[in-house]
Amino acid sequence: GNIRANLYLFKVNVEESKNALPPVILEDEGTAGMYNRANRSLHHYVENMPGLLLCFVPAGFCFPFPVLVVTAIFCVGRVLHQTGYTNKGYGGHGLGFALSLTSTVIIEGLVLLAGLKAVGVPV
């Protein structure tokens, strides 16, 4: 079929069902499972990217070098997330998730710090 129209591959779960209409679930084995996990990791990235992009510009303006380093760590984390989740399944993305989430929180914290300093709060 046309996999560009539907970004996930499904299967009918006949083995575990005694119903006339067995459940349709995501394929999680073999190359089709790898394909589904890769797409899920990509969608996770797209879901979380807008918040980082909104903070990236003001944080980079106020703290250019630290944001460069943290952004590089974020990129490495996203690659580890994608490859780990695709190849190993659930749990294989842990290190990449931790790196990318920590990087995002640091950049958000730098924006908060700059904002507090801008309004005169002693920090």
C-alpha contacts under 8 A as a table, 3 or more apart, distances in Angstrom:
res1	aa1	res2	aa2	distance
2	N	5	A	5.87
2	N	6	N	7.38
3	I	6	N	5.34
3	I	7	L	5.96
3	I	8	Y	7.51
3	I	9	L	7.86
4	R	7	L	6.13
6	N	9	L	7.57
7	L	36	N	7.62
7	L	39	N	7.04
8	Y	26	L	7.19
8	Y	35	Y	7.59
8	Y	36	N	5.45
8	Y	39	N	7.42
9	L	26	L	6.10
9	L	27	E	5.90
9	L	32	A	6.47
9	L	33	G	7.86
9	L	35	Y	7.95
9	L	36	N	6.54
10	F	24	V	6.53
10	F	25	I	5.50
10	F	26	L	4.33
10	F	27	E	4.98
11	K	24	V	5.64
11	K	25	I	5.55
11	K	26	L	6.11
11	K	27	E	5.57
12	V	22	P	6.43
12	V	23	P	5.97
12	V	24	V	4.46
12	V	25	I	6.31
13	N	16	E	6.07
13	N	17	S	6.57
13	N	22	P	5.91
13	N	23	P	5.54
13	N	24	V	5.91
13	N	25	I	6.58
14	V	17	S	5.34
14	V	18	K	7.67
14	V	22	P	5.75
14	V	23	P	7.59
17	S	22	P	5.40
17	S	23	P	7.33
18	K	22	P	7.12
19	N	22	P	5.49
26	L	33	G	7.81
26	L	36	N	7.52
27	E	32	A	6.23
27	E	33	G	5.23
27	E	36	N	7.23
28	D	32	A	6.84
28	D	33	G	3.80
28	D	34	M	7.17
28	D	36	N	7.19
28	D	37	R	7.81
29	E	32	A	6.39
29	E	33	G	4.45
29	E	34	M	7.17
30	G	33	G	5.31
30	G	34	M	6.42
31	T	34	M	4.89
31	T	35	Y	6.08
32	A	35	Y	4.97
32	A	36	N	6.25
33	G	36	N	5.07
33	G	37	R	6.14
34	M	37	R	5.13
34	M	38	A	6.03
34	M	86	T	4.95
34	M	87	N	6.31
34	M	89	G	7.78
35	Y	38	A	5.16
35	Y	39	N	6.29
35	Y	86	T	7.13
36	N	39	N	5.19
36	N	40	R	6.21
36	N	86	T	7.97
37	R	40	R	4.99
37	R	41	S	6.16
37	R	85	Y	6.20
37	R	86	T	5.05
37	R	89	G	7.04
38	A	41	S	5.18
38	A	42	L	6.21
38	A	82	Q	6.17
38	A	83	T	7.64
38	A	85	Y	6.89
38	A	86	T	4.88
39	N	42	L	4.98
39	N	43	H	6.13
40	R	43	H	5.04
40	R	44	H	6.13
41	S	44	H	5.00
41	S	45	Y	6.35
41	S	81	H	7.06
41	S	82	Q	5.52
41	S	85	Y	7.00
41	S	86	T	7.77
42	L	45	Y	5.10
42	L	46	V	6.37
42	L	82	Q	7.05
43	H	46	V	4.97
43	H	47	E	6.06
44	H	47	E	5.12
44	H	48	N	6.36
45	Y	48	N	5.36
45	Y	49	M	5.91
45	Y	78	R	7.50
46	V	49	M	5.29
46	V	50	P	7.52
47	E	50	P	7.18
48	N	51	G	6.20
48	N	52	L	7.05
49	M	52	L	5.23
49	M	53	L	6.13
50	P	53	L	5.09
50	P	54	L	6.20
51	G	54	L	5.21
51	G	55	C	6.47
52	L	55	C	5.22
52	L	56	F	5.82
52	L	104	T	6.12
52	L	107	I	7.54
52	L	108	E	7.55
53	L	56	F	4.91
53	L	57	V	6.91
54	L	57	V	6.47
54	L	58	P	7.79
55	C	58	P	5.84
55	C	59	A	5.96
55	C	107	I	6.53
55	C	108	E	5.96
55	C	111	V	6.35
56	F	59	A	5.30
56	F	60	G	5.73
56	F	67	V	7.54
56	F	107	I	6.78
57	V	60	G	5.15
57	V	61	F	6.12
58	P	61	F	5.06
58	P	62	C	6.37
58	P	111	V	6.44
59	A	62	C	5.31
59	A	63	F	5.69
59	A	64	P	7.22
59	A	67	V	6.66
59	A	107	I	6.38
59	A	108	E	7.77
59	A	110	L	5.86
59	A	111	V	5.15
59	A	114	A	7.60
60	G	63	F	5.14
60	G	64	P	4.41
60	G	65	F	7.65
60	G	66	P	7.99
60	G	67	V	5.47
60	G	68	L	7.44
61	F	64	P	5.80
62	C	114	A	7.03
63	F	66	P	5.78
63	F	67	V	6.07
63	F	110	L	7.69
64	P	67	V	5.35
64	P	68	L	6.17
65	F	68	L	5.00
65	F	69	V	6.36
66	P	69	V	5.18
66	P	70	V	6.11
67	V	70	V	5.01
67	V	71	T	5.79
67	V	107	I	6.75
68	L	71	T	5.16
68	L	72	A	6.23
69	V	72	A	5.17
69	V	73	I	6.38
70	V	73	I	5.00
70	V	74	F	6.14
70	V	103	S	5.53
70	V	106	I	7.62
70	V	107	I	7.44
71	T	74	F	4.84
71	T	75	C	6.21
71	T	103	S	6.86
72	A	75	C	5.10
72	A	76	V	6.32
73	I	76	V	5.12
73	I	77	G	6.05
73	I	99	L	6.59
73	I	100	S	7.02
73	I	103	S	6.68
74	F	77	G	4.97
74	F	78	R	6.20
74	F	99	L	6.13
74	F	100	S	4.41
74	F	101	L	7.72
74	F	103	S	5.43
74	F	104	T	7.26
75	C	78	R	5.15
75	C	79	V	6.34
75	C	100	S	7.24
76	V	79	V	5.20
76	V	80	L	6.20
76	V	96	G	7.30
76	V	99	L	7.75
76	V	100	S	7.82
77	G	80	L	5.06
77	G	81	H	6.01
77	G	95	L	7.13
77	G	96	G	3.94
77	G	97	F	6.31
77	G	98	A	7.36
77	G	99	L	4.85
77	G	100	S	4.82
78	R	81	H	4.90
78	R	82	Q	6.11
78	R	96	G	5.69
78	R	97	F	7.04
78	R	99	L	7.89
78	R	100	S	6.05
79	V	82	Q	5.16
79	V	83	T	6.13
79	V	96	G	7.01
80	L	83	T	5.30
80	L	84	G	5.60
80	L	93	H	6.62
80	L	95	L	7.00
80	L	96	G	4.53
80	L	97	F	7.89
81	H	84	G	5.24
81	H	85	Y	5.86
81	H	92	G	7.46
81	H	93	H	4.33
81	H	94	G	6.95
81	H	95	L	7.05
81	H	96	G	4.17
81	H	97	F	5.70
82	Q	85	Y	5.48
82	Q	86	T	5.97
82	Q	93	H	6.92
82	Q	96	G	7.83
83	T	86	T	5.13
83	T	87	N	5.94
83	T	93	H	7.50
84	G	87	N	5.43
84	G	88	K	5.54
84	G	89	G	6.98
84	G	91	G	7.95
84	G	92	G	4.42
84	G	93	H	4.61
84	G	94	G	7.90
84	G	96	G	7.67
85	Y	88	K	5.50
85	Y	89	G	4.63
85	Y	90	Y	5.98
85	Y	91	G	7.09
85	Y	92	G	5.01
85	Y	93	H	4.65
86	T	89	G	5.87
87	N	92	G	7.54
88	K	91	G	7.35
88	K	92	G	5.01
88	K	93	H	7.91
89	G	92	G	5.63
89	G	93	H	7.54
90	Y	93	H	6.71
91	G	94	G	5.47
92	G	95	L	7.61
93	H	96	G	5.48
93	H	97	F	5.96
94	G	97	F	5.08
94	G	98	A	6.11
95	L	98	A	5.13
95	L	99	L	6.24
96	G	99	L	5.18
96	G	100	S	6.12
97	F	100	S	5.29
97	F	101	L	5.89
98	A	101	L	5.26
98	A	102	T	5.91
99	L	102	T	5.26
99	L	103	S	6.07
100	S	103	S	5.09
100	S	104	T	6.16
101	L	104	T	5.09
101	L	105	V	6.21
102	T	105	V	5.17
102	T	106	I	6.16
103	S	106	I	5.13
103	S	107	I	6.30
104	T	107	I	5.26
104	T	108	E	6.20
105	V	108	E	5.02
105	V	109	G	6.01
106	I	109	G	4.96
106	I	110	L	6.21
107	I	110	L	5.06
107	I	111	V	6.42
108	E	111	V	5.17
108	E	112	L	6.31
109	G	112	L	4.95
109	G	113	L	6.07
110	L	113	L	4.97
110	L	114	A	6.11
111	V	114	A	5.12
111	V	115	G	6.06
112	L	115	G	5.06
112	L	116	L	6.11
113	L	116	L	5.21
113	L	117	K	6.19
113	L	123	V	7.64
114	A	117	K	5.15
114	A	118	A	6.02
115	G	118	A	4.99
115	G	119	V	6.47
116	L	119	V	5.41
116	L	120	G	6.40
116	L	121	V	5.27
116	L	122	P	7.71
116	L	123	V	7.56
117	K	120	G	5.04
117	K	121	V	5.41
117	K	122	P	6.64
117	K	123	V	6.94
118	A	121	V	7.58
